[in-house]
C-alpha cells in the first residue's frame, strides 16, 4: 500500500469519525445580481504569503460581484499600532481588518458583530472551523454570543527536526520534553550542531509560546478562576525551571537562544546549526524554502509537540481573523468579500499551489482533505486532531500587560542571574496589580 | 488705517498651523492625563480622575521606576560617550586636508540612517552565532567567545548606547566642528607664540570658547536620548528583562500595547517634565555663568 493510499484512508477514517458536522456545512452564497458592483473596499492585513495568494485571486471575485478589493499590507510588528490608530480615529478608511486573537479583547470596539449577516446568509461557522480557532473571533473573551470575524489564519505547534540527522544517529522523534533533551545531548555530542533551537529573547511574547506547553503539561495554569495569577505555583515553578534548563543546565540549545526570537531559532535550523525547533507549523515553508534555507524537504520531518512524561500532549493555537470595521460605510460589500474568501475551495487552492509551501488551513474540511495531507505528509490530519484538544491563547483585555511581565521574567531568568521562584513571585505581584486596575 | 489687523492676518496661517499641529495635541494630551481612558473598554474619553494617573505612576508602578532607572543609566552613558567621541573626532578633523574633508562628508551617513534600521543592524552584528561585531570582540577578547550580548543586562545596555552613539556622534561632531571653525585662530596662534603647548591652548583658549557649543550638543543629545525609542525597540525590545526599557518605551507600551491612554499621557508628561528640568539645568549651568 502506498503512502498516499495510507494517508487518504486515514483521512477518510477521520472524516467518518468527525461526521456528521465535518462536511455538512453551509458556506453561504454571494448575493445574485451584483448589487454592490462598482464598490471598492479596502482591507488592512498583516503580511503573509497566504494573503498575497488571496490577493492574486481577486479578479475572480470582481468578475462575480463587481466589487474591487484593495489590499494594504502591514508588517507584523506594526499591525497593532495601525489597528490602534483606526480604533482611536474611528475612521472608515478600511472596511476589513485583520487581527490576532490576543489583541481581540482590546479591540472589540473596532469590529461589527456579524451575527445578523451570517444568519441572513445561513452561514454556520461552527460547523466549518475548529472551536480552537472560532473562539478567537467571538467577543466576551472567546465566550460571547457575537461573532466578530472569520478565522483566516491559524497555527498549531509542531516539533520540526532534521530527519537525516536523526536517522543517522538512530534517534526517534521525542515524545516528551525529557526525550527532547536526551536527543539534544546525543546530537550536540556527536555532531557540530546544537540539539534544539529555543527562543527565550523578548519579542512580542514569543518566549512564552513553548513555556505555555511546559506550564500546562506540568499541570500549572496562568490564572485561577478569579483571574488571579497562579503561574508561580509549585507546578509553575517546576515547569519554568525545566523550560530554562534546556539552555542553562542541559546546554542542548545554542547559547544564542538566550536572545533568539522565533525567526532566529528557525534560521538556526535552516542554516544547519540546530537539529530541532518547536514552532508554529507555518514555519515549515521557510525551513524548506531554498531561497532562505540550506535544507531540502526530505531533510525536514515533523512530530507532535513533546509532552511531560506520563501526561497528555498539550498544544496551543494562534489565530487571526478578518472582521468588518464598525465604522465602514460598505459593510454589506465587505461581507460579500468575506463570504467569497472564506469558501473552503479558496483555502484549498492555496494549500495545493505548488509555487509555495503555505501549510495554513483553518477549515475542518481542508484539514482532512486527502490531497492536502498527501502533499504535506499528513501534517493537517495531525493538526485537526491536535486542535480538538488545543488550548488557545489566553483571551482577556489585560493580556498584553501580563504577557510583557511574563516575557520579561523569562528573559531575565535565562540571563542566569535570577532564580525561578522569586522571579515568578515578583511577576505574580505585578500581574495582580494589572488585573486589579 | 491701523496696521495690526494686517499683521495678524498675515500671521494667521502660521499660527493656525502651529496651533493645530503642536498646541492642540499638547493641550489635548494634558487633558487626557487627568482622565481615565482605557481604549480597550471604550472609544469615548472617560471621566475626570484628577491627579490619579500621576499618583498611580509615582507611587504604585514598579515598572515606571525600573524604566526611570534604565533611562538614567542610558541617558548618562549615552550623552557622556557621545560628547566625548564627538569632541575627540572634531578636534582630529578640525585640521585642513583632503582626507579630513572626505571624512567630514562621510560623517553624515550614519546620521541619515533610520534608527530602526540601526537597531536591526546591531541586532545582527551582535548575534552570538553569526554577528560580525560579536565575532570581532571575541577575536580580541577570547573570554567573550560565547557571550550572548543581548541576553546580559549590562552588555545589552552597552549595545544600546553604542548603537545610539554610532547614530548621533557624527552629527554632533559636525556641530562641534562648526564651533571650532568660529573660534578666531589668532588667539590660539598668540598663545602658541607665548609658549603654550597643545593641551594648554585647548584648556585655556579653545575649550572656554567651545563650551557653549558643547552645552548645546549636550542639551540636544539629552533630549534625543530621553526620546530614544526606535533603536531600543528593534535592538532589545527593552530586554533582557526590563534592563533597557526606557521611559519613552514605557510610554509607548502604556499607549499602544495596553491602550491606557490617560495613563500613557500622564507618563509622557512626567517624561516631558524631566526633560525640561534637565534642559533648564544645562542651560543655566552654561549660559548662566556667561551672564
HADDOCK unambig.tbl for C-alpha pairs under 7 A between the chains (distance, minus, plus):
assign (segid A and resid 81 and name CA) (segid B and resid 256 and name CA) 6.11 0.50 0.50
assign (segid A and resid 84 and name CA) (segid B and resid 256 and name CA) 6.89 0.50 0.50
assign (segid A and resid 88 and name CA) (segid B and resid 43 and name CA) 6.64 0.50 0.50
assign (segid A and resid 106 and name CA) (segid B and resid 40 and name CA) 4.05 0.50 0.50
assign (segid A and resid 107 and name CA) (segid B and resid 40 and name CA) 5.88 0.50 0.50
assign (segid A and resid 109 and name CA) (segid B and resid 42 and name CA) 6.94 0.50 0.50
assign (segid A and resid 202 and name CA) (segid B and resid 237 and name CA) 6.07 0.50 0.50
assign (segid A and resid 202 and name CA) (segid B and resid 239 and name CA) 6.13 0.50 0.50
assign (segid A and resid 202 and name CA) (segid B and resid 240 and name CA) 6.89 0.50 0.50
assign (segid A and resid 203 and name CA) (segid B and resid 237 and name CA) 6.44 0.50 0.50
assign (segid A and resid 255 and name CA) (segid B and resid 146 and name CA) 6.96 0.50 0.50
assign (segid A and resid 255 and name CA) (segid B and resid 148 and name CA) 6.86 0.50 0.50
assign (segid A and resid 256 and name CA) (segid B and resid 128 and name CA) 5.21 0.50 0.50
assign (segid A and resid 256 and name CA) (segid B and resid 129 and name CA) 6.49 0.50 0.50
assign (segid A and resid 256 and name CA) (segid B and resid 148 and name CA) 5.69 0.50 0.50
assign (segid A and resid 258 and name CA) (segid B and resid 151 and name CA) 5.62 0.50 0.50
assign (segid A and resid 259 and name CA) (segid B and resid 150 and name CA) 5.80 0.50 0.50
assign (segid A and resid 259 and name CA) (segid B and resid 151 and name CA) 5.24 0.50 0.50
assign (segid A and resid 397 and name CA) (segid B and resid 40 and name CA) 6.73 0.50 0.50
assign (segid A and resid 400 and name CA) (segid B and resid 257 and name CA) 6.23 0.50 0.50
assign (segid A and resid 400 and name CA) (segid B and resid 258 and name CA) 6.15 0.50 0.50
assign (segid A and resid 401 and name CA) (segid B and resid 258 and name CA) 6.21 0.50 0.50
assign (segid A and resid 408 and name CA) (segid B and resid 239 and name CA) 6.74 0.50 0.50
assign (segid A and resid 408 and name CA) (segid B and resid 240 and name CA) 6.67 0.50 0.50
assign (segid A and resid 408 and name CA) (segid B and resid 241 and name CA) 3.97 0.50 0.50
assign (segid A and resid 408 and name CA) (segid B and resid 242 and name CA) 6.10 0.50 0.50
assign (segid A and resid 409 and name CA) (segid B and resid 241 and name CA) 5.74 0.50 0.50
assign (segid A and resid 411 and name CA) (segid B and resid 240 and name CA) 5.23 0.50 0.50
assign (segid A and resid 411 and name CA) (segid B and resid 241 and name CA) 5.13 0.50 0.50
assign (segid A and resid 412 and name CA) (segid B and resid 240 and name CA) 5.58 0.50 0.50
assign (segid A and resid 412 and name CA) (segid B and resid 241 and name CA) 4.36 0.50 0.50
assign (segid A and resid 415 and name CA) (segid B and resid 151 and name CA) 5.51 0.50 0.50
assign (segid A and resid 415 and name CA) (segid B and resid 152 and name CA) 5.73 0.50 0.50
